[in-house]
Amino acid sequence: MITALQLLHVCDRALDGMSGILEELGDDLANRAPDLPGANTPYAILTHCLGVIDAWAGHRVAGRALDRDREAEFRAAGPVAPLLVRVATVRRRLHQDALAADGAAPLRATTGHGLEDGIRTQGAALLHVLEELAQHHGQMELTRDWLRSSRSPLTPRDG
């Protein structure tokens, strides 16, 4: 059985990787998207991941109120440094929430949007956080590689 510390170790690796990509790209490239249908900027991808953590660990596991505009996450833009400060804050809360969670206990809150379908326990919600972070870390690696490519047409995002 996976422990909270093991789960957090892998979540931290994904957050470290995504944060490192933003630092590497800098303010300009972190706010650009490949010229592909539906592509997102690295800045928006990481912003979305922080929303995922707040929604699934903060709201559903810890029971905190949820104030999230999911669509706005994908339009987010700005300087990298303040976003990395936010990563540190959200990471601390994720650690607190995961360490206090009862993996077999039911969710403490739901959204009423049916997003919890099949995810009924605090442990399953935390695994979903891990799933999302790993998925989006890979997406961000590909996005970084595309942006770094000399053949890449770039699309600036205004936010």
Rosetta silent file (secondary structure, phi, psi, omega in degrees, C-alpha in Angstrom):
SEQUENCE: MITALQLLHVCDRALDGMSGILEELGDDLANRAPDLPGANTPYAILTHCLGVIDAWAGHRVAGRALDRDREAEFRAAGPVAPLLVRVATVRRRLHQDALAADGAAPLRATTGHGLEDGIRTQGAALLHVLEELAQHHGQMELTRDWLRSSRSPLTPRDG
SCORE:     score description
SCORE:     0.000 S_00000001
   1 L     0.000  139.090 -179.896    0.000    0.000    0.000 S_00000001
   2 L   -76.385  139.305  177.081    1.258    3.471   -0.879 S_00000001
   3 L   -96.937  164.124  177.331    1.905    5.840    1.997 S_00000001
   4 H   -60.069  -40.030 -179.860    1.230    9.562    2.028 S_00000001
   5 H   -64.892  -37.312  177.422    4.974   10.220    2.119 S_00000001
   6 H   -66.473  -43.905  177.653    5.534    8.057   -0.965 S_00000001
   7 H   -60.530  -45.641 -179.321    2.738    9.827   -2.824 S_00000001
   8 H   -64.158  -35.739  178.055    4.102   13.228   -1.818 S_00000001
   9 H   -59.442  -44.456 -179.227    7.599   12.267   -2.967 S_00000001
  10 H   -72.389  -38.989  175.193    6.320   11.613   -6.488 S_00000001
  11 H   -60.370  -42.974  179.146    4.095   14.721   -6.461 S_00000001
  12 H   -62.278  -39.018  178.069    7.109   16.778   -5.373 S_00000001
  13 H   -61.590  -42.103  178.906    9.179   15.373   -8.239 S_00000001
  14 H   -66.315  -45.299  179.011    6.516   16.468  -10.719 S_00000001
  15 H   -63.746  -39.858  176.593    6.188   19.927   -9.146 S_00000001
  16 H   -62.309  -43.112 -179.963    9.981   20.308   -9.074 S_00000001
  17 H   -63.269  -45.629  179.861   10.188   19.303  -12.730 S_00000001
  18 H   -66.162  -40.982  178.017    7.468   21.726  -13.819 S_00000001
  19 H   -62.897  -41.946  178.513    8.947   24.549  -11.734 S_00000001
  20 H   -62.034  -38.736  178.087   12.360   23.872  -13.231 S_00000001
  21 H   -63.300  -43.846  178.661   10.945   24.048  -16.743 S_00000001
  22 H   -63.077  -42.876  178.271    9.404   27.447  -16.036 S_00000001
  23 H   -60.834  -43.045 -179.723   12.677   28.723  -14.569 S_00000001
  24 H   -63.246  -41.937 -176.994   14.558   27.398  -17.599 S_00000001
  25 H   -75.207  -32.587 -177.563   12.156   28.994  -20.084 S_00000001
  26 H    77.706  175.063 -173.207   11.928   32.368  -18.352 S_00000001
  27 H   -58.930  -38.463 -176.458    9.084   34.847  -18.501 S_00000001
  28 H   -69.810  -60.953 -175.744    8.864   35.054  -22.288 S_00000001
  29 H   -69.109  -28.783  178.570    8.819   31.395  -23.338 S_00000001
  30 H   -64.036  -20.340 -179.229    6.880   30.272  -20.250 S_00000001
  31 L  -107.179   21.508  176.570    4.006   32.390  -21.562 S_00000001
  32 E  -118.487  151.142  179.205    4.056   31.064  -25.112 S_00000001
  33 E  -120.856  147.419  171.805    2.267   28.075  -26.545 S_00000001
  34 E   -59.198  148.705  179.878    3.155   25.916  -29.524 S_00000001
  35 L   -79.664   69.320  179.436    1.071   26.810  -32.562 S_00000001
  36 L  -131.249  146.341  179.352   -1.052   23.677  -32.218 S_00000001
  37 L   -57.060  127.284  176.030   -4.811   23.412  -31.697 S_00000001
  38 L    75.944    5.003 -178.516   -5.612   23.537  -27.987 S_00000001
  39 L   -68.676  147.547  179.332   -1.982   23.933  -26.895 S_00000001
  40 L  -116.623  158.447  175.003   -1.324   25.634  -23.580 S_00000001
  41 L   -77.931  154.840  173.669    1.575   27.652  -22.270 S_00000001
  42 H   -56.918  -38.246  179.007    3.822   26.140  -19.608 S_00000001
  43 H   -59.579  -45.285 -179.691    2.663   28.938  -17.274 S_00000001
  44 H   -67.644  -37.946  179.215   -0.969   27.943  -17.791 S_00000001
  45 H   -61.174  -46.461 -179.881   -0.220   24.238  -17.356 S_00000001
  46 H   -67.845  -38.746  176.184    1.409   24.826  -13.975 S_00000001
  47 H   -59.509  -42.722  177.860   -1.368   27.218  -12.943 S_00000001
  48 H   -62.145  -41.765  179.813   -3.891   24.508  -13.801 S_00000001
  49 H   -61.701  -37.248  177.113   -1.948   21.959  -11.720 S_00000001
  50 H   -67.137  -36.274  174.337   -2.134   24.253   -8.701 S_00000001
  51 H   -64.094  -39.174  177.079   -5.886   24.487   -9.257 S_00000001
  52 H   -60.513  -46.150 -179.671   -6.069   20.693   -9.376 S_00000001
  53 H   -61.941  -46.404  179.433   -4.262   20.453   -6.030 S_00000001
  54 H   -60.726  -41.242 -175.955   -6.548   23.052   -4.438 S_00000001
  55 H   -72.976  -45.136 -173.441   -9.667   21.345   -5.791 S_00000001
  56 H   -87.583  -44.660  179.682   -8.820   17.727   -5.074 S_00000001
  57 H   -85.424  -45.832 -177.008   -6.592   17.860   -1.979 S_00000001
  58 H   -71.016  -47.922 -176.464   -7.756   21.149   -0.486 S_00000001
  59 H   -84.550  -58.808 -172.175  -11.476   20.908   -1.170 S_00000001
  60 H   -73.270  -35.672 -179.212  -12.340   17.232   -1.525 S_00000001
  61 H   -89.435  -51.321 -175.045   -9.803   15.822    0.959 S_00000001
  62 L   -87.483  -19.060  177.534   -9.334   18.621    3.509 S_00000001
  63 L    85.078   12.612  177.249  -12.795   20.153    3.139 S_00000001
  64 L   -71.604  154.992  175.958  -11.674   23.742    2.488 S_00000001
  65 L   -61.241  148.926 -178.244  -13.920   26.039    0.482 S_00000001
  66 L  -114.139  121.669  175.678  -13.228   26.002   -3.241 S_00000001
  67 L  -124.906   88.259 -172.319  -12.870   29.219   -5.215 S_00000001
  68 L  -131.811  135.767  171.368  -11.683   28.051   -8.622 S_00000001
  69 L  -116.263   89.338 -173.930  -12.075   29.301  -12.173 S_00000001
  70 H   -58.283  -42.671 -178.968  -10.799   26.297  -14.116 S_00000001
  71 H   -63.186  -37.833  179.721  -11.146   27.960  -17.511 S_00000001
  72 H   -65.933  -27.528  178.417   -9.120   30.981  -16.342 S_00000001
  73 H   -57.369  -36.860 -176.789   -6.269   28.644  -15.356 S_00000001
  74 L   -80.694   -9.370  174.875   -5.685   27.929  -19.048 S_00000001
  75 L  -103.232   -2.821 -175.016   -5.549   31.647  -19.877 S_00000001
  76 L   -61.211  142.568  177.847   -3.185   32.504  -17.007 S_00000001
  77 L  -153.451  156.475  177.763   -0.035   34.431  -17.861 S_00000001
  78 L   156.772 -174.723  178.656    2.556   36.430  -15.984 S_00000001
  79 L   -69.940  148.225 -175.769    6.054   36.475  -14.567 S_00000001
  80 H   -68.385  -43.830 -171.885    7.492   33.145  -13.462 S_00000001
  81 H   -54.264  -49.189  179.656    8.832   34.170  -10.015 S_00000001
  82 H   -64.532  -31.782  177.740    5.456   34.857   -8.319 S_00000001
  83 H   -67.017  -37.212  178.534    4.038   31.611   -9.719 S_00000001
  84 H   -67.864  -31.512  173.563    6.936   29.682   -8.196 S_00000001
  85 H   -65.030  -42.497  177.836    6.180   31.292   -4.825 S_00000001
  86 H   -63.079  -37.636  176.534    2.593   30.087   -5.228 S_00000001
  87 H   -57.009  -45.655 -179.398    3.895   26.577   -6.020 S_00000001
  88 H   -61.480  -41.076  179.880    5.708   26.530   -2.670 S_00000001
  89 H   -66.427  -46.521 -178.963    2.560   27.610   -0.809 S_00000001
  90 H   -66.806  -37.156  178.251    0.317   25.079   -2.543 S_00000001
  91 H   -61.899  -42.990  178.524    2.915   22.334   -2.045 S_00000001
  92 H   -60.214  -43.974  178.783    2.987   22.982    1.725 S_00000001
  93 H   -65.403  -39.415  177.048   -0.805   22.712    1.885 S_00000001
  94 H   -58.508  -44.566  178.641   -0.728   19.526   -0.210 S_00000001
  95 H   -60.919  -46.551  179.363    1.704   17.991    2.282 S_00000001
  96 H   -60.770  -45.206 -177.491   -0.485   18.998    5.224 S_00000001
  97 H   -66.396  -43.131 -178.506   -3.636   17.700    3.532 S_00000001
  98 H   -67.902  -39.990 -179.207   -2.128   14.388    2.434 S_00000001
  99 H   -71.050  -24.931  178.811   -0.551   13.695    5.826 S_00000001
 100 H   -91.863   -9.255 -175.114   -3.853   14.432    7.594 S_00000001
 101 L   -71.352  152.728  170.071   -5.975   12.433    5.140 S_00000001
 102 L  -109.800  103.587 -172.784   -7.648    9.128    5.898 S_00000001
 103 L   -52.887  -33.014 -178.268   -7.209    7.229    2.650 S_00000001
 104 L   -89.625  -10.704 -177.057  -10.250    5.014    3.185 S_00000001
 105 L   -75.235  153.099  177.053  -12.544    7.812    4.376 S_00000001
 106 E   -67.549  162.955  176.122  -15.086    9.398    2.047 S_00000001
 107 L   -58.030  146.078  178.695  -14.429   12.769    0.453 S_00000001
 108 L   -83.766  -20.520 -179.802  -15.077   15.680    2.797 S_00000001
 109 L  -153.822  156.356  174.042  -16.594   17.793    0.015 S_00000001
 110 L  -133.500  169.112 -178.888  -17.736   17.491   -3.571 S_00000001
 111 L   -96.041  -19.356 -175.523  -18.396   20.001   -6.312 S_00000001
 112 L    80.284    5.422  179.999  -21.766   18.712   -7.477 S_00000001
 113 L   -99.968    6.622  179.718  -20.471   18.661  -11.061 S_00000001
 114 L    76.547    7.156 -178.733  -20.019   14.891  -11.231 S_00000001
 115 L   -69.247  -19.814 -177.412  -16.235   15.218  -11.399 S_00000001
 116 L   -85.791    3.953 -177.808  -15.878   12.834   -8.478 S_00000001
 117 L   -50.101  116.406 -179.627  -17.436    9.942  -10.419 S_00000001
 118 L    85.601  -10.414  177.959  -15.493    6.872   -9.328 S_00000001
 119 L  -113.096   96.470 -171.024  -13.334    8.867   -6.908 S_00000001
 120 L  -113.119  -11.932 -178.071  -15.080    8.420   -3.595 S_00000001
 121 E  -117.150  161.958  177.338  -12.328    8.296   -0.997 S_00000001
 122 H   -61.798  -38.631  178.573   -9.679   10.711    0.185 S_00000001
 123 H   -63.252  -42.275  178.640   -6.997    8.260   -0.947 S_00000001
 124 H   -65.504  -36.280  178.111   -8.448    8.068   -4.459 S_00000001
 125 H   -64.611  -41.134  178.879   -8.603   11.876   -4.626 S_00000001
 126 H   -67.866  -36.156  175.381   -4.917   12.105   -3.696 S_00000001
 127 H   -65.066  -34.693  176.628   -4.057    9.505   -6.329 S_00000001
 128 H   -64.928  -38.039  174.848   -5.935   11.655   -8.838 S_00000001
 129 H   -58.571  -47.477  178.919   -3.721   14.606   -7.865 S_00000001
 130 H   -59.825  -43.513  178.591   -0.683   12.435   -8.566 S_00000001
 131 H   -57.567  -48.067 -178.437   -2.187   11.339  -11.896 S_00000001
 132 H   -64.956  -43.411 -179.292   -2.781   14.935  -12.975 S_00000001
 133 H   -64.319  -42.950  179.685    0.650   16.152  -11.900 S_00000001
 134 H   -65.442  -43.413  179.577    2.448   13.325  -13.702 S_00000001
 135 H   -60.966  -48.238 -176.570    0.367   13.794  -16.842 S_00000001
 136 H   -75.293  -25.278  173.512    0.891   17.538  -16.975 S_00000001
 137 H   -63.313  -45.773  177.203    4.588   17.284  -16.141 S_00000001
 138 H   -61.913  -42.178  177.227    4.998   15.178  -19.285 S_00000001
 139 H   -59.373  -42.186 -178.628    2.884   17.641  -21.256 S_00000001
 140 H   -68.776  -35.550  176.091    5.079   20.488  -20.052 S_00000001
 141 H   -61.587  -44.294  177.864    8.263   18.614  -21.021 S_00000001
 142 H   -65.133  -40.789  179.140    6.936   18.189  -24.555 S_00000001
 143 H   -62.411  -44.848  177.503    5.796   21.808  -24.648 S_00000001
 144 H   -58.633  -45.607 -178.443    9.251   22.975  -23.512 S_00000001
 145 H   -62.660  -39.557  178.748   10.912   20.850  -26.183 S_00000001
 146 H   -64.840  -45.194 -178.603    8.595   22.265  -28.835 S_00000001
 147 H   -65.423  -33.725 -179.866    9.225   25.839  -27.676 S_00000001
 148 H   -77.562  -18.445 -177.784   12.989   25.295  -27.664 S_00000001
 149 L   -68.295  138.787  179.355   12.906   23.828  -31.167 S_00000001
 150 L   -70.433  -15.244 -179.440   14.098   26.173  -33.900 S_00000001
 151 L   -91.626   -0.183 -171.671   11.211   24.970  -36.080 S_00000001
 152 L   -82.119  115.882  167.427    8.544   25.955  -33.577 S_00000001
 153 L   -72.436  137.172 -174.848    6.113   28.711  -34.530 S_00000001
 154 E  -109.920  145.170  177.895    5.244   30.473  -31.285 S_00000001
 155 E  -120.312  109.935  176.911    1.952   31.922  -30.135 S_00000001
 156 E   -69.783  146.804  177.251    2.177   34.559  -27.375 S_00000001
 157 L  -116.294  129.736 -176.622   -0.597   34.475  -24.802 S_00000001
 158 L   -86.146  -20.811 -178.852   -1.797   37.708  -23.276 S_00000001
 159 L    91.732    0.000    0.000   -3.677   36.211  -20.324 S_00000001
